[in-house]
Amino acid sequence: MENKIAIVTGSNKGIGFEIVKELCKRGVGVVYLTARDIQRGQKAVQELNREGYFPKFHQLEVNNKQSVKNFADYLKKNYNEIDILINNAGVINEDFYKTSYEDSKYIIDINYNGILLSEEYIYPIIKDNGRIINISSDCGHISNLKNKYWIERLTKDNLQRDDINDFLSWFLQSVKNNTIDYNDFVEDKILSYRISKIAVCALTRIQQKEIGKNISINSLHPGFVKTNMTKGCGNFTLDEAADTPVYLALDIEQSVKGKYFWFDKTEQDWTDPNLKLYCVFDTIENQLQGPK
Ligand SMILES: NC(=O)c1ccc[n+]([C@@H]2O[C@H](COP(=O)([O-])OP(=O)(O)OC[C@H]3O[C@@H](n4cnc5c(N)ncnc54)[C@H](OP(=O)(O)O)[C@@H]3O)[C@@H](O)[C@H]2O)c1
């Protein structure tokens, strides 16, 4: 464990911060807490230092090409290769009830395109037998969709990048042109977030097929967790939420590849729309509104 090098994106707070802490606790030799904002990142490191954990820090804005490239160059120069990358950084709809074009583009840019940049610059320095974890959501399960065409296209065995690109363009165009058909989705709340996370799960399957070097790439839903993203609502604490990502990073068999995991460490079939693993917004709404 002490020889391993791990990176967690968007880890100045929330689930990412807790994953960094758990990796330190488990004795991973070098753990990088990264943040888009240097001050927020350094403050988070200081907080962990006070608790007796000593992660390193590097600036990383996942949707900024130069920032991702700088970090990858730095890692290559200092370590040559790394073992674990947890793509955790993410954002949700500004307004949970509204789907606007600018907000949708921003969400997709960070949640999905951010992982593409990470693939371009950081994946090439991941070691043989390394591990990548893409933090998705229950919002990312295929059962969030009701549109049969997209369900079939995204779950087919020979899924291609163009299938995901077309899916995202179809969604963004319909938002832009105000032609969105809400019957295509299981619910209309936090819709762009759902689309971005569905794309992340689909991308995980493609990346796994392409990566080679016996690297594993899995995606997961960490549970409904009390963080800034959920405005403090949730059924899980941060340390409960870090459990499955850390399990996938350190404990599961290396042979488990390209799968989708639930917060209880069970593997779920991402391609089965009948599983009804979608996010039920009522759960969030009830907690947002507080006791009646
Ligand atoms: N909480 C839940 O119930 C839940 C459920 C399912 C999935 N998830 C997923 O879990 C992951 C972590 O979410 P969370 O609940 O911990 O949210 P959070 O508390 O809002 O933390 C999100 C983190 O991502 C960072 N981030 C956002 N955009 C970034 C960018 N462009 N570059 C680098 N870092 C960026 C944020 O940094 P700043 O402080 O600078 O904004 C923050 O550190 C996300 O992928 C989320 O979608 C969460």
PDBQT file of the ligand as one rigid body, heavy atoms in Angstrom, charges set to zero:
ROOT
HETATM    1  N1  LIG A 301     -23.872  13.875  -2.709  1.00  0.00    +0.000 N 
HETATM    2  C1  LIG A 301     -24.597  12.960  -3.318  1.00  0.00    +0.000 C 
HETATM    3  O1  LIG A 301     -25.683  12.571  -2.822  1.00  0.00    +0.000 OA
HETATM    4  C2  LIG A 301     -24.121  12.336  -4.604  1.00  0.00    +0.000 A 
HETATM    5  C3  LIG A 301     -24.929  11.331  -5.166  1.00  0.00    +0.000 A 
HETATM    6  C4  LIG A 301     -24.526  10.727  -6.339  1.00  0.00    +0.000 A 
HETATM    7  C5  LIG A 301     -23.332  11.102  -6.932  1.00  0.00    +0.000 A 
HETATM    8  N2  LIG A 301     -22.582  12.101  -6.392  1.00  0.00    +0.000 N 
HETATM    9  C6  LIG A 301     -21.331  12.459  -7.074  1.00  0.00    +0.000 C 
HETATM   10  O2  LIG A 301     -20.252  12.431  -6.169  1.00  0.00    +0.000 OA
HETATM   11  C7  LIG A 301     -19.236  13.357  -6.588  1.00  0.00    +0.000 C 
HETATM   12  C8  LIG A 301     -18.887  14.285  -5.433  1.00  0.00    +0.000 C 
HETATM   13  O3  LIG A 301     -20.037  15.031  -5.100  1.00  0.00    +0.000 OA
HETATM   14  P1  LIG A 301     -20.278  15.715  -3.675  1.00  0.00    +0.000 P 
HETATM   15  O4  LIG A 301     -21.636  15.365  -3.263  1.00  0.00    +0.000 OA
HETATM   16  O5  LIG A 301     -19.123  15.465  -2.807  1.00  0.00    +0.000 OA
HETATM   17  O6  LIG A 301     -20.331  17.249  -4.150  1.00  0.00    +0.000 OA
HETATM   18  P2  LIG A 301     -19.658  18.563  -3.546  1.00  0.00    +0.000 P 
HETATM   19  O7  LIG A 301     -19.610  18.511  -2.077  1.00  0.00    +0.000 OA
HETATM   20  O8  LIG A 301     -20.369  19.686  -4.228  1.00  0.00    +0.000 OA
HETATM   21  O9  LIG A 301     -18.151  18.442  -4.072  1.00  0.00    +0.000 OA
HETATM   22  C9  LIG A 301     -17.867  18.525  -5.438  1.00  0.00    +0.000 C 
HETATM   23  C10 LIG A 301     -16.392  18.713  -5.610  1.00  0.00    +0.000 C 
HETATM   24  O10 LIG A 301     -16.109  18.792  -7.013  1.00  0.00    +0.000 OA
HETATM   25  C11 LIG A 301     -15.316  19.959  -7.211  1.00  0.00    +0.000 C 
HETATM   26  N3  LIG A 301     -15.450  20.480  -8.573  1.00  0.00    +0.000 N 
HETATM   27  C12 LIG A 301     -16.535  20.958  -9.200  1.00  0.00    +0.000 A 
HETATM   28  N4  LIG A 301     -16.213  21.366 -10.430  1.00  0.00    +0.000 NA
HETATM   29  C13 LIG A 301     -14.875  21.165 -10.578  1.00  0.00    +0.000 A 
HETATM   30  C14 LIG A 301     -13.969  21.388 -11.623  1.00  0.00    +0.000 A 
HETATM   31  N5  LIG A 301     -14.341  21.936 -12.779  1.00  0.00    +0.000 N 
HETATM   32  N6  LIG A 301     -12.678  21.033 -11.435  1.00  0.00    +0.000 NA
HETATM   33  C15 LIG A 301     -12.272  20.484 -10.279  1.00  0.00    +0.000 A 
HETATM   34  N7  LIG A 301     -13.081  20.269  -9.234  1.00  0.00    +0.000 NA
HETATM   35  C16 LIG A 301     -14.386  20.605  -9.391  1.00  0.00    +0.000 A 
HETATM   36  C17 LIG A 301     -15.820  20.957  -6.166  1.00  0.00    +0.000 C 
HETATM   37  O11 LIG A 301     -14.898  22.016  -6.007  1.00  0.00    +0.000 OA
HETATM   38  P3  LIG A 301     -15.364  23.495  -5.563  1.00  0.00    +0.000 P 
HETATM   39  O12 LIG A 301     -15.393  23.503  -4.067  1.00  0.00    +0.000 OA
HETATM   40  O13 LIG A 301     -14.319  24.355  -6.151  1.00  0.00    +0.000 OA
HETATM   41  O14 LIG A 301     -16.718  23.733  -6.154  1.00  0.00    +0.000 OA
HETATM   42  C18 LIG A 301     -15.882  20.021  -4.973  1.00  0.00    +0.000 C 
HETATM   43  O15 LIG A 301     -14.614  19.814  -4.431  1.00  0.00    +0.000 OA
HETATM   44  C19 LIG A 301     -19.816  14.090  -7.797  1.00  0.00    +0.000 C 
HETATM   45  O16 LIG A 301     -19.332  13.531  -8.980  1.00  0.00    +0.000 OA
HETATM   46  C20 LIG A 301     -21.306  13.853  -7.656  1.00  0.00    +0.000 C 
HETATM   47  O17 LIG A 301     -21.985  13.965  -8.885  1.00  0.00    +0.000 OA
HETATM   48  C21 LIG A 301     -22.937  12.726  -5.232  1.00  0.00    +0.000 A 
ENDROOT
TORSDOF 0
